Structure formats: C-alpha cells, structure tokens
Amino acid sequence: MAESLTKGNEIAIQGKLTSRSYEDKDGVTRYITEILVNEFYKLNKTA
C-alpha cells in the first residue's frame, strides 16, 4: 500500500476489525482495535 498511495488519496478497504488488550509497564490494561485488511482500492476522483 505504501508504494501506491500518497497522503490525501481516497481508498476503500475490505477486511475485518479485531480487538485485543495488553498490560503496559505500569500495569494499566490498554485496548487496541485494528483493521486487518484483505483488499484495498484506490478511488479516483472525478471533476
């Protein structure tokens, strides 16, 4: 993706959300939600 996209490009993605948690060095539980991308499409703007 990094090779074909630049800042400001519009994209569509297909994938799923996944959540996980971990404990940081201070003992605080942190929660993360990530997108696991299966496919992405660069959208063309038309004037």
N, C-alpha and C positions, 0 to 999 in steps of 0.2 A: 504494500500500500504506500509506503513512504516514497517509493520511486515514482509513482504515478500521480500523486496528489500534492497540491500546494495549499497553503493557508487560504481559506475562503472558498475552496471548492465545495460544492454541494454533493452529498453522497446519499445512497440508500444502502442499508445493510440488512442482511438476513442472518439470524443467529438466535442465541438464547441468553437470558440473564441467569447468572449464577451468583450465589451469595456465600460468603464464608466469614469466619471470625478468627481472631487470634488474640493472644495476650501480649501486650507490649512490655518493654523492660521495666515499666513502673507498675505492672500488674493490672493495667486497665484493659478491659476487653474492647477490642476495635472490630468494627463490622465493615466489610467491603462488598460492594456489588459490582460485578464485572460483566461485560458483554463478550461472549465467545462468538466470534464472527465466523460464519460459514462462507458467505459470499458478500461482496460489496460491489456497488455500481457507482460510477461517476456520472452525475446528472449534468446534462448540458443545459445551459441557459439559452433561451431564445428571446430575441428582442421583439 
